[in-house]
Amino acid sequence: MTDSLSIAPQEIPGHGLLTGRVAVVTAAAGTGIGSATARRMLAEGADVVVSDWHERRLEATRAELAEAHPEQRVGAVVCDVSSSEQVTALFAAAADQLGRVDIVVNNAGLGGEVPVVDMTDEQWDRVIDVTLNGTFRCTRAALNYFRRAGHGGVIVNNASVLGWRAQHGQAHYAAAKAGVMALTRCSAIEAAEFGVRINAVAPSIANHAFLAKVTSEELLSRLAAGEAFGRAAEPWEVAATIAMLASDYTTYLTGEVVSVSSQRA
């Protein structure tokens, strides 16, 4: 492995792939893939509505994005994806704030590390409800919006390579992400009727502060070492793939799960 592969590259500039469009990104507060995706959408020319359940962090993220992109519109809507009512309100508020919605990025998810033998019903249910059921609720609400609006659209879901691969202590998260993959494939067939494409990304490991809080340093180091590049992805690298899937470069791609990973076979 060369040093150039193990060192994360600088984020590439935008190319106007999403100019004139409006994107809604869930779980966008903070430093993870969601906020990186919101930044990438703005860098590619889109206006953005960011959403999260944590009001203070959400407003801080909105303010930061608006300051970095003063020429574009940045809205914010507080939303807990475990609530169908709040998810429905999210799309109504987003369309009200910015006039329309063209792109939806379902990024909200919840993990943890616990073996099945020690897992409680509450631990299982919480991860499934936020990660899988939340993606379902947002997909359903987005499709209802797109069907009424009649102008088509794009949905990109955030899955995980754990939807395909086994990892100790991750049964609830892996089951939820495998469900996101299946939801992506099935809903994409139905969404074609409304002129909507639905795809997903499946990252392996992305380097951000929140992940470090919920995962041991030893495990993160071991997972990064298992990557062909010997490092975790940067959140912007996942976000760039999401932007590609949201763009007109992928107009014939739907129902697919794109792995954002350098793991060895």
C-alpha positions as CSV (number, residue, x, y, z in Angstrom):
1,M,0.0,0.0,0.0
2,T,1.3,3.4,-0.9
3,D,1.2,6.4,1.4
4,S,-1.0,8.2,-1.1
5,L,-3.7,5.6,-0.6
6,S,-3.6,5.6,3.2
7,I,-3.9,9.4,3.5
8,A,-7.4,10.8,3.1
9,P,-7.7,13.1,0.0
10,Q,-8.9,16.7,0.2
11,E,-12.6,17.1,-0.5
12,I,-13.2,17.8,-4.2
13,P,-15.0,21.0,-5.3
14,G,-18.6,20.9,-6.5
15,H,-19.5,20.7,-10.2
16,G,-23.0,22.1,-10.2
17,L,-24.6,18.6,-10.5
18,L,-27.7,19.6,-8.5
19,T,-28.1,23.2,-9.4
20,G,-31.7,24.4,-9.0
21,R,-32.9,21.5,-6.9
22,V,-34.0,21.3,-3.3
23,A,-32.7,18.5,-1.1
24,V,-34.0,17.3,2.3
25,V,-31.4,15.5,4.4
26,T,-32.4,13.8,7.7
27,A,-30.1,13.4,10.7
28,A,-28.0,16.2,9.3
29,A,-26.8,17.9,12.5
30,G,-23.3,17.3,13.8
31,T,-20.3,16.0,12.1
32,G,-21.4,12.7,10.4
33,I,-22.5,11.6,7.0
34,G,-25.7,13.6,7.2
35,S,-24.0,17.0,7.6
36,A,-21.4,16.1,5.1
37,T,-24.2,15.3,2.6
38,A,-25.9,18.6,3.3
39,R,-22.6,20.4,2.6
40,R,-22.1,18.4,-0.6
41,M,-25.6,19.1,-1.8
42,L,-24.9,22.8,-1.4
43,A,-21.5,22.5,-3.0
44,E,-23.3,20.9,-6.0
45,G,-25.7,23.9,-6.3
46,A,-28.8,22.6,-4.4
47,D,-30.8,24.4,-1.8
48,V,-31.1,22.3,1.3
49,V,-33.4,21.6,4.2
50,V,-31.6,19.9,7.1
51,S,-33.5,17.9,9.7
52,D,-32.7,16.3,13.0
53,W,-34.3,15.6,16.4
54,H,-31.9,17.7,18.4
55,E,-33.0,21.3,18.0
56,R,-29.9,23.1,19.2
57,R,-27.5,21.0,17.1
58,L,-29.8,21.4,14.1
59,E,-29.9,25.2,14.3
60,A,-26.1,25.3,14.8
61,T,-25.7,23.2,11.6
62,R,-28.1,25.3,9.7
63,A,-26.3,28.5,10.7
64,E,-23.0,27.0,9.7
65,L,-24.2,25.9,6.3
66,A,-25.9,29.2,5.6
67,E,-22.8,31.1,6.5
68,A,-20.7,28.9,4.2
69,H,-23.2,29.2,1.3
70,P,-24.8,32.7,1.6
71,E,-25.9,32.5,-2.0
72,Q,-28.1,29.5,-1.4
73,R,-31.2,28.8,0.8
74,V,-30.8,26.6,3.9
75,G,-33.8,25.6,5.9
76,A,-34.2,23.5,9.0
77,V,-37.0,21.4,10.4
78,V,-36.9,19.5,13.7
79,C,-38.0,15.9,13.1
80,D,-37.8,12.6,15.0
81,V,-38.1,9.9,12.4
82,S,-39.7,7.6,14.9
83,S,-42.9,9.7,14.7
84,S,-45.0,9.4,11.5
85,E,-46.7,12.7,12.3
86,Q,-43.3,14.5,12.5
87,V,-42.1,12.9,9.3
88,T,-45.2,14.0,7.4
89,A,-44.8,17.5,8.8
90,L,-41.2,17.5,7.7
91,F,-42.1,17.3,4.0
92,A,-44.9,19.8,4.3
93,A,-42.5,22.3,6.1
94,A,-39.7,21.7,3.6
95,A,-41.9,22.4,0.6
96,D,-43.3,25.4,2.4
97,Q,-39.9,26.9,3.2
98,L,-38.2,26.3,-0.1
99,G,-41.1,25.8,-2.5
100,R,-40.5,22.2,-3.5
101,V,-38.5,19.0,-2.8
102,D,-36.5,17.2,-5.4
103,I,-34.1,15.0,-3.4
104,V,-34.5,13.1,-0.2
105,V,-31.6,11.6,1.7
106,N,-32.7,9.2,4.4
107,N,-29.7,9.3,6.7
108,A,-31.2,8.8,10.1
109,G,-30.0,5.7,11.9
110,L,-29.1,4.4,15.3
111,G,-26.5,1.7,16.2
112,G,-24.8,0.2,19.2
113,E,-22.7,-2.8,20.1
114,V,-24.3,-5.7,22.1
115,P,-24.3,-9.4,21.5
116,V,-27.7,-11.1,20.8
117,V,-27.4,-13.1,24.0
118,D,-27.4,-10.0,26.0
119,M,-29.6,-7.8,23.9
120,T,-32.9,-6.5,25.4
121,D,-36.1,-6.1,23.5
122,E,-35.7,-2.3,24.0
123,Q,-32.3,-2.2,22.5
124,W,-33.4,-4.3,19.5
125,D,-36.7,-2.3,19.0
126,R,-35.0,1.1,19.2
127,V,-32.4,0.4,16.5
128,I,-35.0,-1.2,14.2
129,D,-37.5,1.7,14.8
130,V,-35.1,4.5,14.0
131,T,-32.9,2.9,11.3
132,L,-35.4,0.8,9.4
133,N,-38.9,2.0,10.3
134,G,-37.6,5.6,10.2
135,T,-36.4,5.1,6.6
136,F,-39.8,3.5,5.7
137,R,-41.7,6.5,7.2
138,C,-39.6,9.0,5.3
139,T,-39.8,7.0,2.1
140,R,-43.6,6.8,2.4
141,A,-43.9,10.5,3.1
142,A,-41.6,11.4,0.3
143,L,-43.4,9.2,-2.2
144,N,-46.7,10.8,-1.2
145,Y,-45.2,14.2,-1.7
146,F,-43.7,13.3,-5.1
147,R,-47.0,11.7,-6.3
148,R,-48.9,14.8,-5.5
149,A,-46.3,17.2,-6.9
150,G,-46.0,15.3,-10.1
151,H,-42.5,16.4,-11.0
152,G,-40.5,13.3,-10.1
153,G,-37.7,13.1,-7.6
154,V,-34.8,11.1,-6.1
155,I,-34.5,9.2,-2.8
156,V,-31.1,8.0,-1.5
157,N,-31.0,5.8,1.6
158,N,-28.0,5.3,3.8
159,A,-27.6,1.5,4.3
160,S,-24.4,-0.2,5.4
161,V,-22.1,-3.0,4.3
162,L,-23.3,-4.8,7.5
163,G,-26.5,-5.4,5.5
164,W,-24.4,-8.0,3.7
165,R,-21.6,-8.9,6.2
166,A,-21.5,-10.2,9.7
167,Q,-19.9,-8.3,12.7
168,H,-19.9,-9.2,16.4
169,G,-22.4,-7.2,18.4
170,Q,-24.2,-5.7,15.5
171,A,-27.2,-8.0,14.9
172,H,-29.8,-5.3,15.4
173,Y,-28.0,-2.7,13.3
174,A,-27.2,-5.3,10.5
175,A,-30.8,-6.5,10.4
176,A,-32.0,-2.9,10.2
177,K,-29.6,-2.0,7.4
178,A,-30.4,-5.3,5.4
179,G,-34.0,-4.2,5.8
180,V,-33.1,-0.7,4.3
181,M,-31.6,-2.5,1.3
182,A,-34.7,-4.6,0.8
183,L,-36.9,-1.5,1.2
184,T,-34.8,0.3,-1.3
185,R,-35.2,-2.4,-4.0
186,C,-38.9,-3.0,-3.5
187,S,-40.0,0.7,-3.2
188,A,-37.9,1.6,-6.2
189,I,-40.1,-0.7,-8.4
190,E,-43.2,1.0,-7.1
191,A,-41.7,4.5,-7.3
192,A,-41.0,4.3,-11.0
193,E,-44.7,4.9,-11.6
194,F,-44.2,8.4,-10.1
195,G,-41.0,9.2,-11.9
196,V,-38.9,8.7,-8.7
197,R,-35.6,6.8,-8.5
198,I,-34.6,5.2,-5.2
199,N,-31.1,3.9,-4.5
200,A,-28.9,3.4,-1.4
201,V,-25.3,3.7,-0.4
202,A,-23.7,1.1,1.8
203,P,-20.6,2.6,3.6
204,S,-18.2,0.4,5.5
205,I,-16.7,2.8,8.0
206,A,-16.6,6.6,7.9
207,N,-14.5,8.7,10.2
208,H,-16.4,11.2,12.3
209,A,-16.7,12.3,15.9
210,F,-20.1,10.7,16.7
211,L,-18.9,7.2,15.7
212,A,-15.9,7.6,17.9
213,K,-18.2,8.2,20.9
214,V,-20.2,5.0,20.4
215,T,-17.5,2.7,19.2
216,S,-14.3,1.6,20.9
217,E,-11.0,3.0,19.5
218,E,-9.7,-0.6,19.2
219,L,-12.6,-1.7,17.0
220,L,-12.4,1.4,14.8
221,S,-8.7,0.8,14.3
222,R,-9.3,-2.9,13.5
223,L,-12.0,-2.0,11.0
224,A,-9.9,0.7,9.3
225,A,-7.0,-1.7,9.0
226,G,-9.3,-4.2,7.1
227,E,-9.9,-1.6,4.4
228,A,-7.8,-1.9,1.2
229,F,-6.7,1.7,1.7
230,G,-5.8,1.1,5.4
231,R,-8.1,4.0,6.5
232,A,-11.7,4.8,7.1
233,A,-13.6,6.8,4.6
234,E,-14.1,10.5,5.2
235,P,-17.8,11.5,5.4
236,W,-17.5,13.6,2.3
237,E,-16.4,10.6,0.3
238,V,-19.8,8.9,1.2
239,A,-21.6,12.2,0.6
240,A,-20.1,12.6,-2.9
241,T,-21.5,9.2,-3.9
242,I,-24.9,10.2,-2.5
243,A,-24.7,13.4,-4.6
244,M,-23.9,11.3,-7.7
245,L,-26.9,9.1,-7.1
246,A,-29.1,12.2,-6.7
247,S,-27.8,13.7,-10.0
248,D,-28.6,13.2,-13.6
249,Y,-25.5,11.0,-14.0
250,T,-27.6,8.1,-12.7
251,T,-31.0,8.6,-14.4
252,Y,-31.2,4.8,-15.3
253,L,-30.2,3.6,-11.9
254,T,-32.8,2.6,-9.4
255,G,-33.3,-0.1,-6.8
256,E,-29.5,-0.5,-6.4
257,V,-27.3,-0.5,-3.4
258,V,-23.8,1.0,-4.0
259,S,-21.1,-0.1,-1.7
260,V,-18.9,2.8,-0.5
261,S,-16.1,0.6,0.8
262,S,-12.5,-0.5,0.1
263,Q,-12.8,-3.7,2.1
264,R,-10.9,-6.6,0.8
265,A,-13.1,-9.4,-0.6
